[in-house]
């Protein structure tokens, strides 16, 4: 009987150790780890992230990261076919930077201070390239931290 009990205890320990060390997995509510660990493929396959069964982000085996694309073609490739905000960063003092794209030829950068937008807009058509602001402030151009050109606001 003693031998049978020892055998059962040994088998239970083998199962526990086998599950713990050879089938390690990440827990949904976090893991306490004692050293650097990794997640992702250990073979030559891309690493996609999905939500609602749709891919949202991909890390290619070559290191390129794609958001909104399954085929990133640069180190960070963000693809968005609508006129949505592409990037946002909020500062601690009410400062906000946003980047938007619109249509096929518009690129907007907004700097908002306490809710007031200061917009820089680049727009390209078949006949012109337009650089514009949407506020009543002059447009200034600097090189080497010295103002070189000032385009004043003209009210017609």
N, C-alpha and C positions, 0 to 999 in steps of 0.2 A: 504494500500500500504506500509506503514511504517513497518508493521509486516512482510510482505513478504520480504522486503529488509533485515530486520534483520535476518530472517530465512536463506536467501541466504548467507549472510556474515558469519553466524554461521556455515553453512554447509561447506563453503570454508575453514574456519579455522579448522574445524574438519578434513577435508581431508588432509590439509597441515600438521597438527600436527600428524595425523595418519601415513602419509607417512614418516615424519621425524623421529619419535620416535619408531615406531614399525617395520619399514622396513629399518632400517639403513643398509648401504652397504659401501664397500670400493670403492673408486673411482680409476679408472685406472691411473690417473695422480697424485695420492697422496692425502693425507688427512691432514688437520690441526686439530689436536686433542689437547684437553686441559688436558688430563690425560692419564694414561696407558690404552691402549685398546688391544684387542686380536683378532686373526683371527684363524679360525679352528673349528673343530667339538666340540660341547658341550656334545656329547654323546660318548659312548664307541666304536668309530670307528677310524681306522687309518686315517692319514692325508696325502694323496698322492699329489705330485706336478707333473703336466704334462706339456709338450710342444710338439707341433706337434702331439697331441693326443696320446702321448706315455709317460708313467710314467718314470720320471727321478730320483725322490727322494721321500722317504716315511718316515714319523715319525709314529712309532707304538704307540698304546695306552700305552705301557709299557715304552716308552721313547727312545727306540733304533731308530737310524737314519740309513737308508739305501740309498746309492747312487749306482744306477745301479742294485739294487735288490729290489724285493717287499717283501722279507722275511729277514730283517736284524737279525743277530743272536748275535750281540754285540752292545755296546753303539754307536760305529761308524763302520759300515760295508760298505766298498767300494768294489764293484765287477766290474771287467773288464776282459773280456776274450781275449782281444788282447794285443799286446806288447806295449801299449800306456803308456804315462806318467800318473801316478796315483795321484801325488801330486807335487805342485810347490810352492815355496815361494821366492820372490825376495827381496834382501836387498838393502839398499840405497847406498851402496858403491860398487856396481858391483858384489856383492855376490849373488849366486843363489843356492838353494837346490832343487833337483828333485828326485823323487822316481819312478822307473819303474819296471814293472814285465814283464817277457818274457817267453813264452812257459809255461811249467808246473813246472819248477824247478829253475827258475832264479829270483833273486831279486837284483836290482842295486840301489845304492844311488850315486848321482852325486853332488859334490860340485864344482861349477864353479866360478872362480874369474876372472873377466874381460875377459870372453870368453874361459878360459882354464879349461877343465874338470879334476877333480880328482875323479876317480871312485872307489867305493868299490863294489865288486860283490860277492854275495854268490850264489853258484850253487850246486844243489844236483842231483846226478845220482843214479842209482841202486847200484853202487859200491863205491862211494866216496862223500864226502862233500868238496867243494872247497871254500875257502875264498881268494879273489884275488884283486889286484889293476890293473889298466890299464895304469898307468903312470910309469915313470922311477924314482920313489921316493922310499925310503925304507919303509917297513911296520913296524910300531911301536905299541907296546902294553903297556898300562899303567894301573896301579892300584894305588889307593890313590894318584893320580896326580904325580906318579913317574914312569919313563920309566923302564919296567921290561924286555922286549924282543925287539930286533931290528933285523929285517931281511933285510940285505943290498941288494942293486941291484947288481946282478952278470951278467956281460956281457960275454957271451960265444963266 
